[in-house]
């Protein structure tokens, strides 16, 4: 139209009116296209902002309950608050992996791709999904958690807080869910254990000694656990000996006879480390002298123990004492016999007899052996004879050996580990007297044993009066009572035990918890975990039980067929594990298919939208510029034609 008007105008001047009309139309069209161009340009700017600042999910809550922090957090400060409050066990989980709340505060914010680090990233969650490479991890106070490759959720970017442990291992925390991310070679460093001290002792010579003899005591001490704070080696000398010397290296020695004490003299904590790292225990040697005028048959026992302050404690504690014993003898020349004072020999013109010594030795030299061999020595003069030896073992039992020998031996098995007073009375041809009785001690050290803790669970249907409801079917409104048992199957006491938590997430899908039956338990409504935080002591062979009740919901929730991601959901089973599995079935209900809630925003393709917007701006801008140009040219034609008259 534009070209036709301009080409015919010189031959038909009357067309100038049509040129004026067309010019006005072009001006209006340019105005409309100007508005369109402005809107398209504005839309393109919005797409640019969408690329530069991607949209964040307003609700990132995972309905499966896999999030460590349900719905995640929006800022580092919010994450630190979750840690300090230990919401849903978040602080406990971080600390188990070597990250304190203070260290989390120094973390840096960044975006991480699920396939970074050569696809070696692993993420932590509360629920199992049977993904390839998935492993479980038990964290005390939290329960079982699950690690799987981060890329198993797809190829995506996620905003994280990144920090590292004291030994340089990488840890990230995802904003959207609070789940931890680490590399596949991450090593959980166990907290330094408490010390485990033990002392052993030997004497040289063993058995019989005389007044004036010297005895060498050797103390060997070990630590099989963590560093022992304010550690010392302690020895208690018997009153019948005197200290000659002590060989203790560069350790400090305190002599407060009869109490002797050694420590390493390294303040402030005087710690003694794990001896396995050195490959040898520590040794201290003491030399003592048997005092004069010690009665024959006297048993002299030297005791030793170790002392430290337990981890987290303030008061010292002692290990079990160990002791070694010798028996003092006073030999008399032929024709003489020991007097009633026990240390002088007397010439006796008449027949006489005396018990010289009683010594005990454990089988194979094992300090924990309950089997002892006792040897008795007697002496006679001037034709006196011995007829029997009667032993009292201190455990309520006696034994008599009929023998005329001046030496007698007997074996005996003691019932338990402790120290027994053992005596023997020699029956002879002379009248009974105190000198015919010898005494000694038999000490049995307890075997080192650690507490063995086991857990078990059972369920009872109170409504139907079924004692063992495992594997049975429960109806709506049935009351189920769970009994959790924590047993110490060892013979030693377990001190400061934290009871294992109970994960009720699957049970509470179909039941309601009766919070009045928790017996001191604390229920976390977010994680569905029931825990008892107060530490308890369990004696050897004893157990502690905790019970609580749930009520099956009415109506029983109509759930979809089992979720492919969370197989425990929607299966009409109340299942959980506490040392053993317990499963209670529920009657079938009509399957209701419900919409799946998406946990991530759809991929709207901001890059593609930006490209389309650019093309639209270009096209609209072209037509706007073209309309404006044509209108301008027609205005010029009108002006020139009007002023020149068409010539």
C-alpha positions, 0 to 999 in steps of 0.5 A: 500500500505504501509503495502504491501510494507513493508511486501513483502520487505524481500522476494523481495529486488527489491521492494526497488525501489518502496519503494523509489518512494512511499516515494517521493510521500508521501513527496509531499503529506505531502507538499500539505497537509501542505499548506492545513492545513495552510489555514484551520488553518488561516480560523479558526483564522478568525472565532475566530476573528469573534466571538470575534469582531462581524461585525457591520452594515455598514449602519443601516439606517431605511427606515421607518424613525423610527430612532431618529437619522437617521443612528445612531452614531458610538461613544459617541462623535458623540452622544454628537455632535448630542445633542449639535446641537439638530439634528432632535430634539435629544437634546430636546427629551433627555432634556424632559426625564431629560438628558442634553448633559453634562449628556450624556457625562458621560454615559457608553457604554455597550451591552443590551439584548432586554429582560433584566430587566425581559422584562421591557425595552421600546424603543422610535421611530418616527413612529407607528407600532401598536405593543402590548403595544405601547403608544404615547408621545407628546414632545413640539417642536418635535411632537408625538413619540411612545414607545413600548416593546424593545423585540417586535423587537425580541431577540437581543443585542444592543450597548447603552450609559447608564446613569440616570436622577437626580432622578435615573431613567435609560435611554439608547440611542442605537448606531444604531438609537439614539432611547431611551430605558427606563424601563416601570415605567419611570416617566417624571418629568415635568419642574418646573412651573412658580409661580402662585401668588394670594393675598386676603385681608379683613378689620375689621370692614367693612363698616363705620368707624369714625376718631380715629377708628382702622382697621385691614387689613389681607393679605392672599397670596398663590402660586399655582405654582413653587417657586417665586423668589425675592418674596414680599408682598406689601401694599399701605396705604390710606392717611387717615390712619396711621400705628399702627402695623404689624404682620408678623412673622419672615419675614423682614418688610420695612416701606416706608409709605405709601408703606409697603413691606414684604419678607422672608429674605432668600438670595440669591433668597428670594423664596416663595414656593408652599403653597399647600405643606404647606396646608395653605396660608401665612398671614400678619396682619396690624393695622391702625388708621383713622386720625382725621378730615377726612371728612364724606363720604370719602372712604378710600381704602387699596391696596395690591399686590404680586411681584416676578421675573418670571422664566427665567426673570430679571425684577419684575412683580406684580400681580393684585391689590386687595383692601378693602374700608371703608367709614368715617362717622361723626355722629352729635347730634340731632339738628345739621347737618354736615357742608360743611367741612365734619367733623364738626357739626353745629347747624342749626336753619333752615331745612337742609339735608345732605348725610351721607354715601354711601357704596357698598358690593359685592354679597356673599362677592365674590371679583369677583362678578359684582353684588353690593348692595349700601346703602345710609344714609341721615340726616335731621334737623328742618323738612327737608325731603328727596324725592329721591336718584339718583345714577351714577354707573360710567359705564354710567348708572343712577338710581333714587329711589323715597323715603322719607326714610333716608336710601336707597338701590339699586343693580346694575350689572357692565359690567366688572371687574374693579374699578368704581366711584359711587356717589349718590345725595340726593334730599331734601326739601332744596336747592341742595348743595355738602353735599347732594352728597356721593361718593364711589368706587366699585372694581371688581377683575378679575377671575383667568383664564388660556389661553386655546390654541387649534389648527386646520388645513384645506387644499385647492387645489389651482390648482382646486380652492377647498377651503376645499380639505379634503377628495378630490382627488388631481392629479400630480402637484396640489398645496395644501395650508395648513392653521394651526390655533392656537387659544386662546379661553380664555379671557386672553392673552397667553404669550410666546406660542410656536406653535405646530410643523407639521409632514409632513412625510406622506405628503412629500411621495407624495409631495414636500414642497415649502420652500418659503411659510413657513412664518418663519418656519424651516423645518427639512429634516431628520424628515420631521417636520416643526416648528416655534421656535419663541415664540408668544403672542396670545390675548384672543379670538384671533388666529394666522395662518400659511400657507404653500404649497406643490406640488404633485409629477409628476409622483406620486411615484409608491409605494408598497401596504401598509407596514405591519410595517408602515401602512401609507407608500404606501397608496396613501394618504397624511394624517396628524393631526394638531388638526384635521385630513386632508386627501387628496387622490391620484389617483391609480397607478400600484403597483410595488413590490420592494425589501425590504431593510434589516435593520439588518445583517443576522445571519451568526452563527459565533459559528457554523462556528467556530465549523465547522472550528475546525472539518476541522482543526482536519481532515486536521491536521490528514491527514497531520500528517499521511502523514508525519509519513508514509513518515518518516517511509519509509525513515527509512526503506530505510536507514536501508535496504540500510545499512544492505543490506536487512539483 
